[in-house]
Structure formats: structure tokens, C-alpha cells
Amino acid sequence: MFDLHSLELPVIQAPMAGGPSTPALAAAVARAGGMGFLAAGYKTADAVAQDIAELRGASAAPFGLNIFSPSQEGEAPADIVAAYAGTLAGDAERHGVSLGRPRFDDDAYDAKLEIALRERVAVVSFTFGCPSAETVATLHDHDIAVWVTVTSPAEGALAHDAGADALVAQGTEAGGHRAYFSDAGEHEEHGLLVLLRLLRALTALPLVATGGLMDGPGIAAALVAGADAAQLGSALLLTPEAGTSAPHRARLALPGPTRLTRAFSGRTARGIVNRFMEDHDADAPRAYPQVHHLTSPLRAAARAAGDAEAINLWAGQGHALAQARPAGELVRALAAEAAAARPAR
Amino acid sequence: MFDLHSLELPVIQAPMAGGPSTPALAAAVARAGGMGFLAAGYKTADAVAQDIAELRGASAAPFGLNIFSPSQEGEAPADIVAAYAGTLAGDAERHGVSLGRPRFDDDAYDAKLEIALRERVAVVSFTFGCPSAETVATLHDHDIAVWVTVTSPAEGALAHDAGADALVAQGTEAGGHRAYFSDAGEHEEHGLLVLLRLLRALTALPLVATGGLMDGPGIAAALVAGADAAQLGSALLLTPEAGTSAPHRARLALPGPTRLTRAFSGRTARGIVNRFMEDHDADAPRAYPQVHHLTSPLRAAARAAGDAEAINLWAGQGHALAQARPAGELVRALAAEAAAARPAR
């Protein structure tokens, strides 16, 4: 089974669903000595299979596949979603589109698991929840390592008990969706550094640190704090291999606050503050993935029009430190800076 | 003027107003090779002078004095404070006390500055705001180094421009009050690690890292991320030298979530979730220090009665990792662990 410590560099590309994660990005990171990841989220199972084939055509290195766990909260009431849709009518009109149908689904969980098993990817990581011990066992039977994304010691303990092979520790700094096992209730927003220390106190499992890691000293600090590897998301969004949209790229490079919001997807995620977020954050219900589907045509139209004020500008708190360089060159440079910041014994 | 790098150990005791910071704690940390701090907050100017005399009687080492900057927001309307007081009537009755008079004041800012100048303490650090360039110049004229606590790159830039000699970077992990220059408006809750990297990108000033630093690897990680020293608060709360109350000690050692709340003081602070917080968080207005004075007798009575459910259990996100050991022994052990986690070049 895949061993984190077999990587030449302790750098892992974060799976970023919705466009940024491409097979080309994963291949470039892998060729540089790090680990690439594919993001199954929002895609059809066929599209995931196609991504895997494309990546395997470009690199023989082991890679990971991230899968969204099905919602723990069940389907939000239709009237709540309809009320939110009502507040988006002006936006839809402005962009000349109809809102999407706010359907509830499990993002083809079983079909994506099937593909992972069939393709025997090296690692499956889970976000939004912990797989059952049975699912973990099945993956293990296929020689697939299971990583679970956690945001708290309590989630870390559950993942440990379910048989995870590694924990992806997501600090509050991270861009995109919070990986909470449930989006309901209150969440302590742990900073990455203390989260690593709290997880290390309860488990000896390998830890993958993610959230706000943008440069060599940041990566080195995560490793010193107990992580076995650093997972980079926003740091790679400006690379030419990433599928980041042009308006998203333009805003990432500028300083600017981020915020947690449910406005775009109905589930808590961190992005750069823009007009859509300001207008709709207060009204946005917990209703994932219905709100994701609702706003999807609107976001597609805004992206096509280059309008950064109406798209989900997912970004971690360190986004202003992102560099527009080829992914392989960037990963090698950051790993070298990290090694210099943390001399070998 | 005091130079951070003259410390034998890169460990600084955090000033913890309201009881925990004692001259004995500051002296013990200083004797161990770190730096002690006194907390001027809530005390009379005379009591601060007495603390300084007591600390100087126990240690000749340079030490810091933390002063609360006056409120940027001005006095909250009396009716808002009165409405909150109404919701506390049951608590007051239960503890057999009257609520305090909710007065607005500046915590004797000028008098405390006078004492710092007269006593020529090594460092004055500021919380809740940035001193004027004039105040910074006056302190410099007296050979006193000026540190400013910041929670964001924007605050770091202001402190840099005001002439600060070092920035205390307070990550969201930190216990007690958030050091925001203003408690009004929205705040991006930066994790410590990314905050250090963002501050390092904008200034070459020495950085003191604080928030969630509980052990050697955590300290080492902060140093690798660009900090010049680590400031420990919750990590020292269980030491015998700290003035931490018995019910506070009992809860610190247990795992348990923390939350940001204005329920106790009218200003945002992080503490362990308890009954008072659950009951009053939603109603608590932004009205500092009026709410602090309002709840003061109630908290004193609860503390005396050993009731942890009605006192402000200030604690950082890593509080469960706190160790009950003598402060000097603990500081030396943590510094040694940090050095082992971060081998010298």
C-alpha cells in the first residue's frame, strides 16, 4: 500500500474540485517529486475515469483521488432552498441565465468508489465525512490507502477508529469547502498548527497538513509541527497547469480578505470576499448540494464573462502569496526552500 | 533598547490580565532564560507599579508590560448595555450578587504609560490598538521597546508604520481577548502559521508568535515559520506560579471546545465553552469594557464558589495540552524540545 514517506518531496497537490485540479497539474506535481491528486467532486463517474486515464498517460507515479462523502445532514427542506433562490433572481437576470435545478444527490459516491477500486488508485481521500469501516476494508483489500480529511481532534479520532491510513489535517486557513464531517452545528475553527499538535497527541497516524501553506518556510513549519507532508491548494492555483479561471486568477494575486460562506454552494467554504458573497452570505441556507446546483449556471456565466464579483473565488488565507510559475518548477523551489528552512539533522 | 535576540531562550510569557499573570510567573520564566511579562489590564496604576516592584525584587532580568489601548469604537449606548444586564439578572440572583456598574473607561491608559516611562520597563506591548507615533517616540526616548499585538496583515502594516519595534502575531488559536485594533466590523480569523508568513512578506520587523503554542514542536514550527520568539499563554496557566483560579485550572486540563464570545466582557475573546457562554453569547453586545464591569462581581462570586460554569475560562485552542509543572522547569523543557524539533544549522 502507498507509503507517504516514499515520496521524493513532502509536497502533495490538494484536490480542488470545480475546475482547478486537472490531470496536467497532478502529472506536473508528480514529475517534480511530489504527489498529484484528482478531484472527483461534481464530476460524473465517467469524467473521473477519463481524468484517471489522462493522468496515467502523462505519469506513471502513484496519485490520489478525492471523493466527497455523502451528506450526513440529509436533504434540506425545499421551501428553504426556494426562498434562497428567490433572493438570487436579480443575479440570474443580470447574467442572462436561469438558476439551476436545486437537486439533492450524493455526487455519485458509489460509482466513484467503484472506479477507485477498479483503477486501483494509490490513495482515496475523503472530504465531508468518514467512510464506514466496511468501505475502508474494501479499499484496503484493493491495496488502496485511505486518507480522511479532518478539521478537529474529534473528527481525527473517528477517522482513526474507522481505520484510516493517514489524516489530512485541514486548518481554518484552507480555501474552498471546510471538510467538517457535518456542516450542521458549531465548529471550532482550528488553526493548522494547533490542529497538528492536537492530532499528534491522539494518534501516530501520518498527518498531511493543509491550509495556508504557500511557501517553503510554511511547509517546513508544518513538518516541524508533526506533519508528514504538506498539501498545497491555493499555492498552485496560479500555475499554468491548473484549471483556474481567468477572473479567479486575477483576484488571487491581490491581497484581500477571505471569509467562510454558504452563499455559493449551501455548504461552508472559504473564498475571497466579493459582491456575490456580500449580497447573499446572510441569506444563504445550509442546503448542500442544492445551492451548488442552483448557482451553477450563474457562476458559469460570470466566469465566461470574466466577472470575478459573481463567482466562488475559493482561496486560502495566504492566497496573496501564490506564484504564477509552472507547477513542477514551483514545487521543486518550495521544497528546496522548505529544506533550507528546516535543516536535516 | 531591548533586543529579542538577547534572550537565552526564544520563549516569552504572555501577559494574561485578570489574574493569571503574576510577578512570580514572570520571574520564574525570566530565571529560566525566557522573558516575563506583566499584564496592566484591569489593574489600577498603583497595582501595576506594585507588580513591577515585586518582579524587580525577584529578578533583575528585562521584562515587558502589556497595556490595553483605549477603545477605538467609543462608548456603546447605555440602553444596549442595560438590555444585556436584564438577561443576566437570573445569574446574579443565583450567585447572590448585584451586577457591577457598567462604566466606560480607558483602563487608566495615560497613568499606566506614565508608570512604564518612569520605571523604564524593557518593553511595552499594546493590545486592542496601535499607539500613536508620538507615544512610540516618547517610549523610544526612554529606551523602551514598543511591541504591538496584531491579528492581520493590515494591522501589521499600521504597527510597522507607527514605528513598532516588534509585532506580536496573535493567531486565531489564542485564548483570551482578540487583539483586533477595533472589535467592530468583520475580522478574518487568521491561523498563526499563515499570519506569520503574511506578516513576514510585508515587514522585516521581529515577530513574536502567539496562539495555540503549547509544546516544543509547536514552538519550533513558529520559529521555522519566521517568528523570532514564541509567546506562551495557556501553556503556562497550570503552573503553580500562575494566578489561575482553581475552577479554571480544572477545566483547562480537560479536552473541550473553545469559542469566541463577547458574553463576559463585551469584547471578543476565546474561552472554553461553558454554561454562561451558551446562555448569553447570542445576546452579548459589543460594549467593552462596560460588560466586563457588569459581569465582574458575578464572575468573582462564581470563582470563589468554584463554579466553572459561570466564569470566563479563557483558553487557547490547544489548552488540553497544558502541563501542571513549575514554570521555570516547563519553559526549559519546552525550549529543549523545540531545539530538538528544529536542529541548529
Interface residues (C-beta under 8 A of the other chain):
Chain A: P153 G171 T172 E173 E186 E188 E189 H190 G191 L192 L193 V194 L195 L196 R197 L198 R200 A201 G211 G212 L213 M214 D215 P217 G218 A220 A221 A222 V224 A225 G226 P255 P257 T258 R259 G316 Q317 G318 A320 L321 A341 R342 P343 A344 R345
Chain B: P153 G171 T172 E173 E186 E188 E189 H190 G191 L192 L193 V194 L195 L196 R197 L198 R200 A201 G211 G212 L213 M214 D215 P217 G218 A220 A221 A222 V224 A225 G226 P255 P257 T258 R259 G316 Q317 G318 A320 L321 A341 R342 P343 A344 R345
